[in-house]
Amino acid sequence: MNGPSQALLKVRHLLNHPTPTPTPTLFQSLLHHYATHKSLTSTKKLHAHIITSGILSYNTTHLLSPLTAAYAICGHLSYARQLFDESPQRNLWAYNNVIKKYTQNMLSYNALQVFVEMLGLGDPKPDKYTFLYVIKACGELSLIELGVSLHGLTVTTGFVSNTFVGNSLLAMYMNCGHKEGARRVFDTMLERTAVSWNTMISGYYRNGSASDALMVFRKMRDVGCEADSSTVVSVLPVCGSLQDLDVGREVNALVEENGLGNNLSVRNALLDMYAKCGRMDEALVIFDKMDVKDVVTWTTMIHGYILNGDGRRALGLCPLMQIEGVKPNVLTLACLLSACVNLDYLKHGKCLHGWIMRQNLESDVNVETALIDMYAKCNSVRLSFRVFTKTSKKRTVPWNAILSGCIHNGLAREAVVLFKQMMLEAVSPNDATLKSLLPAYSTLADLQHAMNLHSYLIKSRFISRTEVATGLVDIYSKCGSLEHAHTIFNAIPSKKKDIILWSVLIAGYGMHGHGETAVTLFNEMVQSGVEPNEVTFTSVLHACSHAGLVDEGTSLFKLMLKSHHVSPHSEHYTCIVDLLGRAGRLNEAYELIKSMPFQATHAVWGALLGACVIHENVDLGELAAKRLFELEPNNTGNYVLMGKIYAAAGRWKDAENVRGMMNEIGLRKAPAHSLVEVRNI
């Protein structure tokens, strides 16, 4: 007979025999026993005996608190809270267990309410267990100010020196995104357990400080603290994020040395690390040795192959996992649909869609989003909209997917209309929404639309985010409203002005012929300490080319090679060739092309041919045209330009021959067109 049954027989015996009289102490002992074994049935029976015997009526103070704690520990929160509220005097055990259960059941706000009430009464005083639970509740709600206050209470009460309390403070600060607070607690801890180190590693990683996480792991190893499976599972994602294969292999060796390889979570984390480091061969070795593989294992391998550009192998794992009796979950399916996008396998995607429908999984938000994205990226936007119309339209992610799909298919105007509909549906956009939407406004280059969006971004406070402000600068630049673009740029704090923002503004001025301003901005950027990249140089060289700033452009090109160690790409050579060509320095442009460390692209030769048209240089024009006819045999523009050069030089027969070449190939010059938009008609 088990413990609870023996205890119940004992209480029945005592209740049926008036001598000796059962005491509150005995009932408290029994309640503690039932709570330890989490026996809700036995607790209810004993509660009934206490009521029917009349003992509760004159021992309310001594029995209600143990009853409250017993019900809380057994998981019956509603009973526990009712008794808790009825109790005239609650002991620490009752408080702690009610707070604990609220925290464990994700009712953190209720847990904090009980704690505040306890502090207000002044008795009982919180102990280390109380602080463990309320600090955790505070972290779950990300209430940093309250968390700091709780930290202060642990200092004044002396419980801060307790390792468990210290660990809970570390977790709370990290959950609130307060890395500095966690570091201060960690540095003052008298004793650091593996939990302390693990909390710091995972906390730094979750808060975007992977390098700091790796540094903590290094220090953990240096001080001789033994790593456990939680350490491994915490540090391997860090290695994957940093693509630090050496440390990843070191952790792998640690797993083997400490005998942690039987832990499935550890094996899955190793697979993920090797996949993110681009070593699917090493991941496959571990995968093949695994006796037990769950859905996470298979999904990790599928995602790894997709990540490394091998969609076919990713799709090939799907039937194998089902043969081994593992059913794909919604994340697996999202990965498989992503593989269909990479391979442009519309037919395969449709087959997966059919399987999803048979499994009644199409209403899951991850699956909905993946299907919308797959159809859109496979250029079947009609089917993408069909999936979207069946969604609840109350979640943000499907809206983001259909907006992104519209942009992918060149439907900028439809994307703007959808966004307005999203607002009418009262669906809250997020950063991903704007990332999908801003290119649509940039493509339309409609000033009125841009100003409407600007107003919304101000009201919604999205404008304070640098990437959003950068997108708006680009939109205004495309609309030709450089004044608005520069105003937004000036409103951004200097520390938040990154290379992307500078490049966008420089490109905007260059696009509209303001080369001098573009060069001035470039110099300001360098002086502010922002290092230019390939895109920045492309933008400023384009600006010089359009404005005819030959000396400035050539100087910047030399600066790119010498001072900033940026390897010139085809776009940079195109800009300089165009710049020199427009200035009539055709031979210099041709010599630059010959000195290129790689084969000149059609854009480079096209820039030279265009310059030859301007300056009627037949010889270099013929040379450039010959290369272009090889690189772009179906581009009518090249033939037309060469024909113009011949015509300008009076070589009508050669011009006629060029037109004959076009006719032989079957090319026709596309007619020009223009667009005028009329509002409110």
N, C-alpha and C positions, 0 to 999 in steps of 0.2 A: 504493500500500500504506500502511495507517495506521500510527501510531506503535507500538502494542503488537505488531503483526505483525513490524515491522522489528526491534524489540527482541528478540523471541523467536527470529528467524532468527539474530540476532547471538549470542545465548547458545548456541544449538545449534552454531553454527560454532565458538565458543570451546571448548565441551565436547568436540567431536569432534577438536580439534587440541590435542595435549598442550603445545605451545609457542606462545605463553606460557601458563602455568597460570592459570586463572581465579581471581581473588582475591575475598575476602569483600567488599571495597569495590565490586567490579563487581556482585556479586549484590545488595548493598544498593542500589546505584544503579538496578538493574533493578526491584527490588521497589518502590522509591519511584516509579518510572515507571508500573508497573502500578497501584499504589495511586492515583496521580493520575488515571488513566483509569478507575478502578474496574473493572478487568478481572479478575474472579474466576477465569475459565478460565485465563488466562495466569499468574496467581499460582499456581494449583494445579500447572500444568505445570512452572513454574520450581521450585516446592517439591519436586516429584518428582525433577528433575534434581539438585537440591542433595543429596537423600537418596541417590540412586543413585551419585553421584560420590564420596560419602564425605566431602565437605567439611564437612558439618554436624557430624560426629563430633569434629572438632578445632577447629571455629569456632562452637561452640554460643553462646557469649556474644555474638558479633558478629552472628549471623544470626537467632536466635530472636526478638529484639525487633523487627527490621524485618519479619519474617514475621508476627508478631502484629499489628503496625500495619497491614500490607497486608490481612490477612484482615478486620480490624475495619473498615477504610475500605471494603472491598468488600461489607460487610454480612453476613459470615459469622461471627457472634458466637461460636458454639459452637467452631469451629476456633480463633478468636482467643484465647478464654479457655483452651483446652487448651494451646496453645503458650505463652501467658502464664504459666500455672501451672508449666510445665516449664522455663521460662527461669531460669537461675541468677542472671542479672543483667539487669534490665529497664531500658531507657533511657526518657527522658521522652516520646519520641515514642510508644512503645508504651503507656505509662500514659495519656497524653492521649487517644489514639484509642480505647482500650478504654472509658475513662470517657465519652468523647463518644458512642460508639455505644450504650452502656447508657442514657445520658440521652435520646438521640434515639428509642430504642425503648421509652420509658416504663418503663425498669427503673432508676428513680432510686435505689432502695435499694442495688442492686448497684454502681452508680456510686460511691455514698458509701462502700461497703465497700472498694472498690479504693483510693479516695483515703485513707481512714484507714490502710490497710495501707502505702501509700506514705509517709505522714507518719511512721508508726512506724519504718520502715527508715531514714529520714533522708536517703536518697539514691535517686533524684534529687530535687531541690527542685522544688516546683510553680512553674509560670510563669503568666503572665496567662491563657493558654488553659486551663490546669487549673482556675483559679478560675472562668472563664466557665462551664464545664460543671458543676462541683460546686455552684456557687451556684444554677444553674438547677435542678439535681436537688433541692436543699434547698427551693426554692420550690415545686416540684411536689408535695412531700410536706408542705408547710406546717410545716416544722420550724423555728420561729422562733428557738429557743434556739441550735440549731446554726448557723442563719443569722447570728446575731449574732457567734458565735465565728469564723465564716468572714470576716465583715466585719473583725473584729479582726486576723485573719491578713493580710488585704489591706493593712491599715494598717501593720503591722510590716514587711511585705515590700516596701512601697512601691508595690504594684500598684493601690492604691485610686485613684491619680491617673490611671490608664488609663481612658479614656472608655468603652470596651467593658465593662470590669469594673464601672465605676460604673453603667452601664445595667443590667447583670445584677443588681446589688444593689437597684436601684430596683424591678425586676420581682419579685425575691424578697420584698422587704418588702411590696409590694402584694399578692402572692399569699397571703401569710400574714396579710393584713388589718391590717398594722402601718403605717398611714399616716404616723405621726409619724416612724418610722425612715426611710421613703422620703423624707420631706421633709428630714430632716437630711442625708441623702446628697446629695440634689438641690441643697440650698443650698451645700454645700461643693465641688461639682464645678467644676473649673477650666474645662472645656469642655463645653458642653451641645449635643448634636446634636438633630436633629428626633426621633430615637428617644427621647432623654431626655424631651423634652416630651410626646411621644405616650404614653410609658409612664406618666407622671404623670397625664395626662388620663384615659386608660382605667382606670388604677388607682383614682383617686378615684371615678370613676363606678361601677365594680364594687363598691366598698366603701361605696356609699350616700351619697357626698358630691358630688352633681352640681354644686352651687354652687361648690365648691372646684375642680372640674374645669374649669368655665367660667372661673374666675378665672385658672387656669394658662394656658388658651388665650389669654385676653386679654393676659397678660404675654408669652407667646410672640410674639404679634403686635407688641407694643410694642418688644421687643428686636430685632425684625427677622429672626427665624428663619423661614425659608421653610417654609410648610406643604406637606406632601406628601399623597398619597392616604390614607396611614395616619392622618394627623392628621384629615383630613376624616371618615373612617370612625369615628374615636374620639370626635370632638366632636359629630357629628350626633345620636347617641343621647342625649347630654346635653341638647341643645336640645329634643329630643322629650320627654324626661322632665320638664324644667322648663316645657315648653310656651312656650319663648322663641322666638317666631316671628321677631323682629327679628334675633337672632343667627343663627338658621337661614338666613334670607335672605342675611345677610352671608356665611355659609359657602358658600351657593349661588353668590354672585357671585365668591367666591374660586376656586371650582371652574372657573368659566368663564374667569377671568383667567389661571389657571395651566395651563389646558388639561388638566384632570383628568377631564373629562366622559366620556372614552372608557372609563374604568375602570368595569366593570359593578358592582363592589361599592360604588363611590361613588354611582352612580345609584340603586341599591337603598336605600342609606342615606338619600339625599335623599327618596325616596318615603316611607320610614318616618317621617322627621322631620315632613314635611308632614301625614301622616296623624295623627300623635300631637298635632300642633298644631291639628287640626280643619280643615285646609285641603285637602280632597280635590280641590278644583278645581285647585289648583296642582300637586298630585301627579299628577293626570291629564294636565296639560300635559307634564310630564316623561315620563310613561309613554308617551304617544302619540308622542313624538319618539325613543324608544329603538328602534334598529334590531335590537338583540339583547335578548331577554328570556328569562331562565332561570326555573326553578321558584320561586326566591326572589323574583324580581320579581312574578310573579303572586300568590304567597302574601302578599306584603307589601300589595299592593293589596286583595286579598280581606279580609285582617285589618283594613286601614285602613277599609274601608266598614263592617265589623262594629263597629269601635271607634266610628264616628261614627253608628251607629244606622241604617245603610242595608243591611240584610241582603239585600234583593232584588237590589241591584246586585252584592253579593258573590257570591250564587249565580249571577247572570248571567254572571260571568267564567269560571265552570267550563267550560262548553262552548266558549267562545272560546279558552281556553288549549289545549284539546285539538285544536281546529281548527288552531292554529299549531304543533302537534306537541310540545307540552310536557305531560308526564304529571304529574298531581298526586302529590305525595309524602305521607307520613303527616302532616306538619304542615299541608299544604294541606287535607287531609281533615278534620283536627281543627277547622280554622277553618270549613269549610263546614258541619260538623255543629253548630258553635256558632251559625252563622247560622240554621239550622233551629230551634234552641231559641228564639232571639230572636223569630222569626216564628211560632212554634208550628206549624211545617210538619212534622208527623209523617209524612205521606205522602212528602214529599221526603226526609226523613231515612231512611225505609225504602228508598227507591230508591238512595240513597248507600250504605247498608248492603249492598245487593245487589251493587253495583259493587265494593265493598271485598272481598266474599267471592270474586268472580270473579277479582280480582287477587291473592288469597291474602295480603291485608294485615291480616286481622282479628286476627292474633296480636300485632301491634305494640302496645306498651303505650299509646302516644299515641292510637291508634285505639280500642282497647278502652275506655279512659277516656272518650273523647269520645262513644262510642256509649252507654255506661252513663249518662252525664250527659244526653245528648240525649233518650233514652227517658224518663228520670225527670222531666226538666223539662217534657217534653210530656205529663206525667201518664199515661204508660204504664209504670208501675213494674214490671209483670209482665214486659214485654220487657227492661227494664233488668236484672232479676234473671236472665233467661235468658242475656243476654250475660255477666253476671258469673260465672255457674256454669261457663262455658266457659274462663275465664281460668285461669292457673296457680295463682292465689291465693297466690303467693309474693312479689308485689310490692305495695308500699304504695299506689301511686296508684289502682289500681282499687278498693281497699277504701275509700279516701277518697271516690271518686266515688259508690259505692253508699250510703255513710253519708250523704253530702250529699243524695242522691236520696230517701232515706227521710225526712229532715227536711223536704224540700220537699213531700212528699206526706203530711205529718202522721203519719208512722209512727215516733214517738219510741221506743216500746218495742222495735220491731223493730231500730232503730239500735243500741240498747244490747245486744241479743242478738247482733247482728252483730259488735260490738266485742269481746265476750267470745270469739266464735268466732275472730276475728282474733288474739287473744292465744294461743288454743290452737294455731293454725296457725304460731305463732312468727314472725309478721310484725311488724316493728318500726314502730310508729306514729311520725309526725312532727308538726310544728306544724299542718300542714293537716288531719291526722286529728283532732286535738283541736278545731280550729276547726269542723269538721263535727259532732263528737260532743257538745261541751259544751251546745249548744242542746237536744239531746235530753234530757239530765238536767234542764235548766232547765224544760222543758215538763212532764216527769213530776212534778217537785217531790216526789220520794220521798227522805226523809232517809236511809234505809238505803243506797239506791243512791248517794246523794251522798257518804256516808262511805266507801263502798267505793272510789269513784273518787278521793277525796281520798288514801286510803292508796296507791293505785297511783301517783298523781302525785308523791307524796313519794318512793317507792321509785325511780321512773324519773327523778327530778330535774326533771321538767317544771314542777314547782311554782315553781321559781326564775324562770320567765318571767312577766313582768308580765301579758301578755294571758291566760295560762292562769290565773293567780291571780285575775284580774278575772272570768273565767268562773266560777270556783269560788265567788267572793263572790256572784255573781248567783244561782247554784244554791242556796246555803245561804239566801239571802234569800227565794227563791221557796218554799223548804221551811219558812220561818218560823223558822229557826235563826239569828237575828241575832247571837248570841254567837259562833258559829263564824265567821260572815261577818266580824265585826269583828276577831276574832283573826287571821285571814288578812291582813286589811287592815293591821293594826298590824305584822305581820311583814315587810311590804314596805318597803324603804328609802325615805326621804322623796323622794329624787331620782327614784325610779322610779314614784312615784304620779302618774299622768297624769290628764287630765280624764275619761277613760272610767271609770277605777277609782272616782274620787270620785263620779261621777254614779250609778254602779251602787249604791254603798253608800247614798247619799242616797235613791235611789228605793226601796231595800229598807226603810229605816226609815219612809219615807212610806207605803209600801204597807200596813204593819202598824199605822198610826195613831200612830207616834212622831214627830209633827211637830216638836216642840221639838228633839229630837236631830238631825233632818234639817237644821233651820235652823242649829243649832250647827256641824254638819259643814260646811255651806256656808260659814259665816263662817271656819272653820279653813282651808278650801281657799283662799279668797281671800287670807287672811293669809299662806299658804305661797307665794303667787306664782303659783298656777295660775289662769288666766283662765277664767271660766265661759263656756259656750256655750249654744246654744238648748236642747240636751238637758238640761243641768244645771238651767237655769231651769225647764224643764217638770217635772223631778223634784221640785225643792224647792217649786214652786207647788202641785203635786199633794199633796205632804205637808201643806202649810198648809191646803189645801182639806179634806182628810180629817180633819185635827185641829181644824178650825174656828179657825185662827189668822189672823183677818181682818187685823189691823193688820200683822202680820209679812208676810203675803202681799201686801197692797197696797204695802207699803214695798219689797219685793223687786221687784215689777212696775215701780215707778217707778225703782228702781236699775238695772234692766235697760235701761230707755230712756235714762237719763241717763249713768250711769257706765261702762257696759260696751258701749254702742252696739250692742246686739243688737236686731235688728228683730223685734218680736213676731209670732209665727205664730198660726194658729188654735188650736193646743193651749194656748198661753199665755192667750189670751182665754177659752177654755173653762174653764180652771182658775179664773181670777178671777171669771168669771160664776157658776160653781158656788160659790165661796167666799162671794161677796156674797149669793147667793141663799139658801144654807143659813143665813146670819146674819140673814135677813129683810130685807136691803137690796135689795129687788127692783127698785125704781125706779132705784137707782144702777147695778144690773147692766144694766138695759135701756138706760140712757143710755150706758153703756160700749159696748154692742153698736152703738148708733147712731153712735158716734164712731170705729168701726173703719175703717181705711183701705182695707179690702177687704170683699167680701160675706161675711157671717157664714155659717159652714157649719152642717150639721145638728147637729154636736156642740155648737156654741155655743147654738143654739136649744134643743137637748135639755136642756142644763144649766139653762137658764131655765125650761123646762117642768117639769123635775123639782123645782125650787125652788118653783114655783107650786103643785105638788101638796102639798108640805110645809106651805105657808102658806095654802093654799086661796084663792089669788088668781085669780079667774075671768077678769078683764079681760086681764091680762098672759098668763095661760094660753091664752086664746083666740088672742091675737096670735101667741104662740110656736107653738101647734099649727097655725095656718093656714100659717105658713111651713114647718113640718115636713111637713105633708101635701103641699106642693108639692115639697119636696126629697126626701122619702122616702115616696111614696104607698103603698108595700107594707110599711112597717114597722108591724106590729101594735102594738108597744109604745107608739107615740105616741098611737094611738086609745084604748088602755086608760088611759093617764095622763090624757088629757083627760076621759074618762068618769068617772074617779075624782074629778076636780075638780068636775064637775057634780054628782056624787052627794053629795059632801061639802057642797056648797052647797044641797042639796035641790032641784036642778033636774033632776028625774027624766026629764022629757020630753026635755031636751037630751042627757042621758046615753043615753037610748034611741035618739035620732037618731044618735049616734056609733056605737052598735052596729049600727044600720041601714046606716051608711056602710061598715062593715067587711063586712057581709053582701053588699052590692051589689058590692064589689070582689072578694069571695070570699076574704077573709082570715080565718084562724082563729088564736087564741092558742095558741102552742106550749106543751104541758104541761111543767112543771118536772121535773127529775130530779136524782138524787144518785148518787154512786158510793162504794162502800166496798170497799177491797181487803183481802182476807184472805190472809195468808202461810202457807206450809207446809201447805196442805190439798190 
